[in-house]
Amino acid sequence: MRPAVYDFLRSFSKLYMIVVLIIFALGAVGSGFLLKFAISSITFTSPVSLVGYSTQTHFLGYVFDSSGSPVSYTAKLVLANGSTVTYSGVGEINVSFPSGSRALLIDTGYDGMFGVTPGRLEVVDTSQFYINGQTPVGMPSGPNSVAYVVLVATGGQSYGSPQKLVMIGFNVTGQEVKPLTFRVEVQGKNVSVDGFGVITVTAEREIRAQVTVSGLHTVATVPDSVPSTFATVAYTAFGLMVGLMSAIFPLVSLYSTLLNVVRSIESGSLKFLIAQPVKRYQVVLNRYLASLLVIVVVATVFGAVIFAESAAVLMPYGVSVSPSSILGFVLAIVLPQAAYLSLLLLIASLVNRGWQFSLASFTAYVLVFYVIPFTVAILQFESSVIGFGTHSTSYDWLYYIGFGGLTSYIFSTISGISGLLSTSLPLPAVIADLLAWIIVPLLLAIYRFNRRDF
């Protein structure tokens, strides 16, 4: 076997690198369980909805919970002179507005209060914590009359499971609102509804129902409105994993370079190696590529496992995870780590002792991954405050120096997730900057090793 090939395999297959692979593989599996636990433990604290129709003189509405059951309420009608009239009941609210009424406040005993303003033509106020959302349908029901049907899919959190479909109808003639009698055909069921009705259906990405009013038919579609909470949790998990690996892997690279290069210089084994038919640049590249290969393999396996687990956990909720997340995850880890690894080799080529290397390398780690990115963030925040909230991009160029701060930017840009890092830097410029950080220190390290006397 060629000495150069043997040196590469020996550098790559050291025990600590294998341990790193195993630890991060287990970490990827564990993160999937944590994601599943986080999703399953999400609780919805606003299970009450109000669907109503309001004219200037009349309000008709229905209050119900996440299972479609009517909910008791207390309503206060605020009159023009500031006095109030109190109503109470269960489910249906039917109130006439005296002239000059200001508002109708409906309290169901849960956090928050529903408010109805007389004259606001249609009020549809539903909780957003459902698998599916709601859809209003309007159609003529007679001379000078309009029928409004609202379908609300609630009571479910995963597709394929039983779910409640709440069906509400209003017949509006001028300023008068009355319950509407209509029929709904959905998933093979055909039911008649007088104002308010609830049936059990199967949760789907899109519930299609045929609504019949006075012999007229129309198709109502309840669109998929999966809680954004699920997707937020998933992508937050991705972002945290990017940040975690960005924080841990530089230390792995530091230890790898210390062991493979600095300790080899101190022990004399590197001097023995370069006495063989091996070029010095090959030794440097072997050490670099061996450590980089660990980073690439771990990032790819880690990203793929998290992607597969996230997709499996979120699929029942209708949330899809883009495959581009894997690419964004891998590049967000590999590029900054590869740049830092080049910087480590350059430092190793300039020092003679392990403690010197450790001190210089750890200082560089703190600067490029923490100090400079945090400094940019603070400067931008202060600029925004002074500029009365206008985000300033004057300091964005500093990210090119502290390349560690670009990990979240790369991941969010390639994955299509916005908001992880607010910057005006274009992605090609960021990639070019990181490639420069990889190539320039690596070439300087090779030059230094070629001229160094071991």
C-alpha positions, -999 to 999 in steps of 0.1 A, spaced: 0 0 0 13 35 -8 25 54 22 2 83 14 -29 61 12 -19 43 44 -14 76 61 -48 88 51 -66 56 62 -47 55 95 -56 92 102 -93 86 93 -98 53 112 -85 64 146 -106 53 175 -118 88 185 -131 94 150 -151 62 151 -164 72 185 -175 106 171 -195 88 143 -212 66 168 -220 93 193 -235 116 167 -255 88 151 -270 80 184 -276 117 189 -295 118 156 -318 90 166 -323 106 200 -333 139 184 -360 121 165 -375 108 198 -373 143 213 -391 157 182 -418 132 185 -422 139 223 -422 177 216 -450 173 190 -471 149 210 -468 171 242 -481 202 225 -514 212 241 -540 236 227 -552 261 252 -579 277 232 -605 250 224 -635 273 221 -647 288 188 -674 313 179 -690 314 144 -716 341 139 -731 365 115 -737 402 124 -757 430 109 -763 465 123 -794 453 142 -790 416 148 -764 390 157 -767 352 155 -738 330 166 -728 296 180 -702 289 206 -687 254 207 -656 235 218 -630 214 199 -654 184 200 -682 204 185 -702 205 217 -721 237 226 -704 258 253 -720 280 280 -713 317 278 -720 351 293 -725 379 269 -726 417 277 -741 441 252 -726 475 256 -751 503 248 -745 538 235 -748 553 270 -722 529 284 -746 507 303 -746 470 297 -772 442 292 -762 407 302 -772 375 285 -763 339 292 -769 306 276 -754 275 260 -744 272 223 -766 296 204 -764 334 209 -793 354 194 -792 391 202 -809 421 187 -789 454 188 -807 485 200 -799 517 181 -763 529 188 -751 496 204 -713 496 207 -703 460 210 -712 425 222 -686 409 244 -689 371 247 -671 354 276 -669 315 275 -648 311 307 -616 305 287 -587 328 281 -597 358 260 -631 371 250 -649 373 217 -659 407 206 -687 415 180 -692 449 165 -727 457 151 -726 462 114 -697 440 107 -713 419 81 -698 385 88 -680 372 119 -661 339 116 -639 335 146 -624 300 150 -594 287 169 -564 279 147 -555 247 166 -572 222 144 -561 198 117 -584 215 92 -597 250 91 -631 265 81 -647 276 50 -677 300 45 -701 295 15 -726 321 4 -755 315 -20 -789 330 -27 -817 313 -7 -847 333 -18 -859 368 -28 -836 394 -11 -821 366 10 -786 351 12 -776 318 28 -743 315 45 -729 281 54 -698 277 75 -680 243 79 -655 239 106 -634 208 109 -622 203 145 -616 178 172 -586 160 155 -548 162 154 -538 136 128 -551 125 94 -570 93 92 -584 97 127 -621 106 136 -628 143 135 -658 165 141 -673 185 113 -693 215 126 -719 228 102 -735 262 107 -759 281 85 -774 316 85 -802 330 65 -798 367 61 -827 389 49 -819 426 51 -809 432 87 -824 400 100 -804 368 107 -821 335 113 -809 299 114 -807 283 80 -820 248 71 -796 230 47 -782 196 38 -746 185 37 -733 154 19 -698 145 29 -678 112 29 -709 92 21 -731 108 48 -761 129 40 -774 150 69 -800 178 74 -790 207 95 -811 234 111 -788 262 121 -762 241 139 -751 205 135 -721 182 142 -711 149 125 -681 127 128 -659 124 97 -624 112 89 -596 138 91 -582 145 56 -559 170 40 -590 184 23 -626 177 33 -650 182 3 -687 185 10 -718 192 -11 -741 218 4 -777 220 -7 -799 251 1 -834 254 -13 -826 229 -41 -793 247 -51 -761 228 -48 -725 240 -42 -693 223 -32 -676 235 0 -639 226 6 -624 227 41 -587 235 33 -558 220 52 -546 244 79 -524 222 99 -511 241 130 -479 260 121 -468 250 156 -458 215 143 -437 229 115 -421 255 138 -411 228 163 -396 207 135 -375 234 119 -365 248 153 -352 213 160 -332 214 127 -319 248 137 -309 237 171 -291 207 157 -272 230 133 -262 252 162 -252 222 184 -230 207 158 -215 240 150 -206 244 186 -193 209 192 -175 200 159 -149 227 161 -137 211 193 -136 177 175 -116 192 147 -93 209 172 -86 176 189 -81 158 156 -56 183 143 -38 183 177 -35 145 176 -28 141 139 -4 170 133 9 187 164 15 155 185 30 139 154 55 168 152 63 166 189 68 128 189 89 128 157 65 104 138 58 131 112 95 135 106 97 98 100 68 99 77 81 126 54 114 106 51 93 81 32 84 86 -5 56 110 5 53 146 -5 48 170 24 17 185 8 3 150 7 7 147 44 -11 180 50 -39 171 27 -42 136 42 -47 150 76 -71 176 63 -92 152 43 -93 126 70 -108 151 95 -131 166 68 -144 132 58 -155 126 94 -174 159 93 -190 152 60 -201 117 70 -214 127 104 -233 157 90 -248 137 61 -259 108 84 -271 131 111 -291 153 86 -305 122 68 -316 105 100 -332 137 114 -350 143 80 -363 107 79 -375 109 116 -390 144 111 -409 133 80 -422 102 98 -433 121 129 -449 150 110 -465 131 81 -497 123 101 -501 160 107 -498 169 71 -465 187 75 -439 179 48 -402 183 54 -383 193 22 -354 171 11 -335 204 6 -333 205 44 -307 177 43 -286 197 18 -289 228 38 -281 210 70 -250 193 55 -236 225 38 -243 246 69 -222 222 89 -195 212 64 -185 246 49 -178 265 82 -162 235 97 -140 229 67 -129 266 69 -121 262 106 -102 230 99 -80 249 73 -73 276 99 -63 249 124 -38 234 100 -23 269 94 -20 274 132 -4 239 135 22 248 109 32 279 128 36 265 164 59 240 180 41 229 211 7 214 218 -3 241 244 5 268 219 -17 252 193 -45 246 218 -45 282 230 -43 298 195 -69 274 181 -94 278 209 -90 316 207 -98 314 169 -128 292 177 -143 317 201 -137 346 178 -151 332 145 -180 312 160 -191 335 189 -175 369 194 -177 383 158 -212 369 151 -225 382 184 -208 416 178 -225 419 144 -259 411 160 -254 436 188 -243 463 163 -273 456 141 -297 457 170 -283 491 182 -285 504 147 -321 493 144 -330 510 177 -313 542 167 -329 540 133 -363 536 149 -367 500 140 -352 500 105 -329 471 101 -294 482 91 -272 461 69 -241 482 74 -224 456 95 -234 425 75 -199 423 59 -185 413 94 -201 379 89 -175 372 63 -149 374 91 -168 355 117 -178 327 93 -192 306 121 -222 329 122 -232 319 87 -243 284 96 -279 293 103 -280 316 72 -269 287 49 -293 263 64 -323 287 63 -316 299 28 -311 264 12 -339 249 32 -363 277 24 -368 287 60 -367 324 67 -360 343 99 -331 323 113 -306 351 104 -315 385 92 -288 396 67 -286 410 32 -257 388 22 -263 369 -10 -258 331 -8 -232 330 -37 -210 356 -18 -213 336 14 -203 303 -3 -174 321 -20 -163 336 13 -162 302 30 -144 286 0 -117 314 4 -115 305 41 -109 269 31 -84 274 3 -62 303 15 -53 290 50 -48 255 35 -24 267 9 -5 288 35 -3 257 57 11 236 28 36 263 20 47 265 56 51 227 60 71 226 28 96 251 42 96 239 78 125 220 93 113 190 113 
